[in-house]
Amino acid sequence: MSDGRSGGGADAAPLPAAARRRFGPMRPELFLLAPLLLFVLAFEIYPILVMAWRSFFDRAGDVTLANYLRILEDPVYRTAVRNSLLFATAGAMVGAVGGTFVGYLAPRLPPRIHRFLLSLYSLPLTLSGLVVAFAFIVLLGRNGVLNLIVQQVFGLPRDVYFDIYSWYGIVLVYAFFQIPLMTLTMAAVFENLDRSLIEAARNLGARPWQVWRYVVVPVLAPGFLAGLSIQFAGLLGAFGTVLALVGGAKNLLAIQIYYHTSESTYDLPQAAALSITLIAIIAGVLVLLNRLERWARRSGGG
């Protein structure tokens, strides 16, 4: 005769308390993450692991470190690393300063204009880099509309124009993406800024620059660094817009990787080593900025 405690039905013994504390209650919604995890494993982690593995072989299939040593020794690759870091730094700073300025002004506008401005600033983030590159060529190319207008208005010779194909021209083009991205980040930060902190500092006799130095900047720094890290990572991997503007005339890591996967200069192991190097640089920069952000958050009392 059964006492009803065997058999695994509704009367099955519950998990011991120690097991419940260790594993926690079963949450069916966690199974919904399975497709995302499979996608990440199949299309992100697995390709990176394969790429890292292939970077240690030469084209003959022999194990070697020559691909990485070549990055350290070859002036072309060293210049590509340097150019990528300088370009990403310049572009991120232009975007960060411009976006912070607009983000500071946006909450002070009437609500309708504020919403329209943020909606307008979301538009560049949806555009293809190729489309943006061709648009800037039409506007600021050697025979671009704006260059021709300036030449005619000021009587300048035809060889005096804004060079969209230079480094500062490329930084300007990428500012079209980076300033709106930083604006959307910083506008939310300024909107959530606790005004009572500013009023308290003023009531205690703080000067305007002291309010900014000791109250506003520490509170805004974490959001600023978070936006800066997003921009820096994106600019280090800049590819499509640069390629459409100048082709291979500018030596960047992403351009080097592209040319090593093309038919004329096909060298997949070297491209893999360059890709892993780029990933390592981006990861290192993000870790550094993340630590600065956490330090700023602790210092600002956030």
N, C-alpha and C positions, 0 to 999 in steps of 0.2 A: 504494500500500500504506500503510495507516494505521499510525502508531506508537502508537495507543491513547491519545494525549493530547488529542484533539479530540472534540467531540461532547457534552459536558455531562453525561455519566453519572457513575458512581462515580469515574472517573479524572479528572474535571474539576479544573482547577487551583484550589487553595484561595485564599481571599481573601489579599491581601497583608498582611503583618504590621502595616503602618500602619493599614489599614482595620479589622483586628481590634481594634487598640488603641482606635480611635476609636469604633466602633459596639459593640464587645463581642460575645460569643457570642450567637447567637439563642436566646431563651428562649421556648419555646412557651407556657408558663404566662402570659406577659404578654397573650396574646390573650384570656385569661379576664377581663381587666379591661375589655375592650371594652364589654360590656353596662353595667357600672357607669359608664364614661365617657359613654356615650350617654345614660344616665338623668340624670346630672348636667347634661349639656349641654341636654337637652330640658326638664327640669323644674326646674332651678335657675338655671343661667347664662343661658339664653335668656329666661326670664320676667323676670329682673332687668334684662337689657339692654333689653327692650321697655318695661319700667316706667320705666327711666331715660330712654329716648327720649321717652315720652309725657309725662314730667314737664316737658318744655320746650315744651309746647303748651297753649293754652287750649282751652276747650270748643268754640270756633269753628274750631279747627285752625290758628291762627296761632302762630308761634314767639314765645315770651315767657319772661322770667325771673320773671314776676309770682308764680308759684306758690311759688318759693323766697323771694322778697322778702316775701310775705305771712306766711311762717313767722317771719321776723325781726321783722316790724312788728306783726302781730296779737297782742294780749295773750292771746287764747285759745290760740294755738299756742305762744307762749313759755311760758305756764303749763303746757301739756301736756309740753313738753320738761323743764321744771324738775321737775314732779311725777314724771315717769318716772325721772329721775336720782335724786331723793331717795328714792323708793319702792324702786328697785333697790338703792341703797346700804343702806338700812335693812334690807330683807329679806335681802340677801346677808350683812350683818354678823351678823344674828340667826342665820341658818343656819350661818355659818362658826363662830361662837363655840359654839353649841349642838352642832353636829356634831363639832367638835374635842374638846369635853369628853366626849361619849359615845364618840368614837373613842379617846380616851385610856383610858377605863375598860374598854372592851370586851375588849382583849387580856388584861386582868388577871382576867377572869371564868373560871370553869371552862370547858373546851373545849365541852361540850355546850350550856351556856347561851350561850356566845359565838356558836356557830353559829346557835342559835335566834334570838338577838337580831338578828344580821345578816340572817337570812332574814325576820324580822318587819319590819325596816327597809327591806327591798326592796319590800314590798307597796305602800306609798304611791306609789312611782314607776310602778306599773302602773295606778293608778286614774285615771279621767277627772276633769278639773278641775271639770266640771259636777256630777258625783256628790259630790265633796268639798265643793263650795260648798253644796249642799243639805243635806249631813250637818251642816255647821257651823251652818246656819240652824236646823235642828231642835234642835241642842244649845245654841246661844248666840244665837239670834234673840231678838227682843223678848219672845216667849212661849216661848223655848227651854227645854228640860228643865233644864239646869244653872242658868239664870237664875232659873227658878221655885223650884228647890230652895234656892238661896242666899237668895232673898227670904223664903221661909218659915222657914228655919233661923234667920236673923239678924233677922227681923222688919222687913225693908226695905220701903219703899213700892214700888209697881209701876213708878214712873218711874225707879227706880235699878236699872240693869242694865248688863252688859257689852255695849257697842255693837259688834257684829260688823261693822256697816256703816261704821265709821269707818276712818281710815287705819291706826291701830294694830290694829284688828280684821282688816283685810285682810292686814297683815304677819303676824299670828298665823296666819291661814289658810295663807298661803304657807310659813310655817315648817314646816307639816305635810309639805311636799315637800322644802324646802331642808335641814332638819336631817338627815333620813335620807340625802340625797344626799351631804352633806359627811361624814357618819359613815362611809359606805362608802369614801370616799376616804381619810379620815384614819386609819381603823382599819388599812388596809393600810400606811400610812406608819409608824404606831407599831409595827406588827408587824415591819417590816423595819428598824427602828432598831437600829443596831449598839450593843449594850449594852457592848461592850468600851470604847467611847469614854467612856461615862459612868463606868465603873469606873476608867479611866485618869485621868480628871479628878479623881475622888474621892481616888485614891491620891496625887495630886499636891497634895492639900490644898485643892481648890476647895470653896467653900461650896455648899449646894444651889441658891441663886439664881444663883451663878456657873456651875454646871453647866447650868442652863436657859438662861442668857443667852448663854454662849459655845459650848455644845455642842449642846443639844437644839434650841433655836429656829433656829439657822442650818441645821441638817439638815432640820427640818420645814418651813421656810419655802417651798421650791419646791412641795411638795405642797399646802400651804395656799393659796398663790397660784393654783395650777392649779385647785383646787376652787372658789376664790372667783371665778375668771373664768367658769367654767361657770355658776355661780349668777347672777352679774351679767348675763350675756348672756340667760339665760332670763327673768329678772325684767324686763329692759328691754322684752321683747316680751310681757309678761304680758297675757292677753286674756280667755280663756274663763272663768276663775274670777271675775275682777273683774266681768265683764259679768253673770254669773249672780247675784253678790251685790248689786251696786249699780247695774247698768245703766250709764247715762251720767252718774251723779251724781259720779263721780270722773274728772277730766280727765287722761287719759293719752294718749300718742301712739298706742298701739295702738287705743284706743277711738275717737280722732279718725279714724283710717284706716278703721275699720269703718263709722262713720257717713257718711263720704264715699263709700262704696260701696253704701249702702242707697238705697232708692227715694226717700225724702223729701228727702234732702240729697245727691243723687247728683252727685259732681264727681270723676270718675276722674283727671284730670290733677293735681288738688290731692292726692288720695289717693296718687298715684304719687310726688309730691314729698315728702310726709310719710313714705312708706315708704323712699325713698332716704335721707332725713335720719335715720331710725331705724337703717337699715343702717350708715350712716356713723358714727353714735354708737357702735353696738355694735362695729364694726371698730376704732374708735379706742381704746375701752376695752380690748378684747382685746389690741391691740398694746402698749398701756402695761403691762398686767398680764403679758404675755409677756416684755417686757423686764425687768420687775422680777423675774420668776421666774428668768430666765437670770442676772441679777445675783446673786440669792440663791443660786443653784446654784453659781456660781463662788466666792462668798464663803464658802459652807458646805463647799467642797471636794468637792461632789458632781459 
